[in-house]
Amino acid sequence: MADRIADVWGARTPFGPGGSWPERVDEHLTVPREDVQRWVPSACVLCSNGCGVDIAVADGRMVGVRGRAEDRVNRGRLGPKGLFGWQATHSEDRLTRPLVRVDGELRPTDWDTAMDAVVRRSRQVLAEHGPLAMGFYTSGQLFAEEYYAQAKIVRGGIGTPHLDGNTRLCTATAEWALVESFGSDGDPGSYTDIDECDALLLVGHNVAETQTVLWSRMLDRLHGPDRPGLVVIDPRRTPTAREADVHLAVRPGTNVAVLNALLHELIAHDRIDRDFLAAHTTGFDALAEVVADYPPERAAEVCDVPAESIRRAARVIGDCERLVSTVLQGVYQSHQATAAAVQVNNINLVRGMIGRPGASVFQMNGQPTAENTRETGADGTLPAYLNWQNDAHVRRLAEVWNVEVPRIPHWGPPTHAMEIFRHCEQGTIRFLWITGTNPAVSLPELRRIRSICARDGLFLVVSDAFPTETTELADVVLPAALWGEKTGCFTNADRTVHLSEQAIEPPGRPAATSPRCWTTPTGWGSPTGTAPR
């Protein structure tokens, strides 16, 4: 294998439209191949692409990985994260024992003591202050089963709306852009659409560096016969932009203006599918009225790109027969994020480029299992994409959970992350459980967030695999199992569901007779990796 740090995307395997992406198995081992005792099927959880992977095991340790050739997502390829990131599993920094704060200091303890502290305080808070004094902040790194357990206990058991994930920081825009355009979350296409398309529109998505295996797929099409056209909208000249036929290096914060101009050109030159619009969409006349005020010349002034470049990009999009569009953080972390993401959806919709091979839009995820937080209701939704404003949806969920309808909080929207921390700051939330994320580093207003986590009157529980700035502030720290140390499913950005099997035991756990006979002890879905109590 070539140096995959210097050569991130590996060797090219070009192919043409409608062809099958050729297999190329990437592998990295830290022991001779003959010393591998077994290979355990899993999938990479280190970006939102979700590549199929086999874990090499020897003497109870992970000793390497290889891509799974038959997997539809990666056809055997792995990026640098997938090839090398698993080695963190055996880091000396791993948490292996629970910690409990005594006299202001975190001290190692046993599981019974730690869990008794959690149970005692949660019962006290519920008895004295009720469900609204309980809050939960989760991750984009867990499995579907763990997220669903959290959602079920928090929303249907405790009955609090105070549950959100750190995916709020990146893909809340993706969720709501999909809801606004298509009525439901979940991307409508498949990565195999890239194999069929004849044009790619990448908006705020530096695929080459954020989803390296997906970029390998795109590169193999771009370097193959009957190359698709490529339009990239990004302020920077990234590796992705260097491959583009048209690179619109827009001024940061002007995504909506340039997308309006592209829609203006498509409509003005009648490069739209009127039959599709009439049969499958609403609101086209209102859209056309808005973008009529955004000719390329106006967008050129706003975005600081040549008007002719906008026209060239519109021609690539307007002349194609199968368009795949993608969106990521350059939109989600910018001005008018949801509006811009919806306008990308609208480009595909006005062209009728939805619901057939080679024609789709992808509102990408920033984290490996971000889609799971949304489909299980572990952030601002109810499970299965059910709508908290729809009484029939809430009744259906109550029947599944065998609870009374009023038990499920639906009198208002689920509480978003920053509001959860505001409630902690004001003292209305007195118990907060953080799972697999580090808000003392990742949230805005860090000084404020750290002071909230350290606040007297807030009982803070943190489940994590490593010591972090957030665990330092906790009252109870619970060690967590990483992928490869537990079994579960996760959904990637194109809704492919992978099963990740347990390959090894979590550190610090006593030997068991079977690697599959342990569960999380908490009942909240935190991946603690210990024997049940």
Protein Blocks (a to p, Z undefined) as FASTA:
>chain_A
ZZfklmmnopaddddehiacddddddddfbdfklpmbdcddddfkbfnopacddddeehi
afbdcddfklmklnopacfklmmmmmmmmpckbcfbdcddeehiacdddfklmmmmmmmm
mmmmmmmnojmlpccdddfkbcfklmmmmmmmmmmmnopabbcdfklmmmmmmmmmmmmm
nopacifbdfklmmmmcbdcdehiafklmmmmlmmmmmmmmmmghiacdddddfbacfkl
mmpmbdcdddehilmmmmmmmmmmmmmnopacfklmmmmpghklmmmmmmmmmcfklmmm
mnopafklmmmmmmmmmmpmbdcddddfklmmmghkllmmmmmmmmmmmnopghiehiac
ddddfbfklmmmmmnopambcehhiafklmklmmmmmmmnopafklpgckbccddfklmm
mmmmnopacbdcdehiafklmpghkllmmmmmmpghiacddddfbdcfklmmpmbdcddd
dehiaccddddfkopacddddfbdcehiacdfbfklcccfklnopaghpacZZ
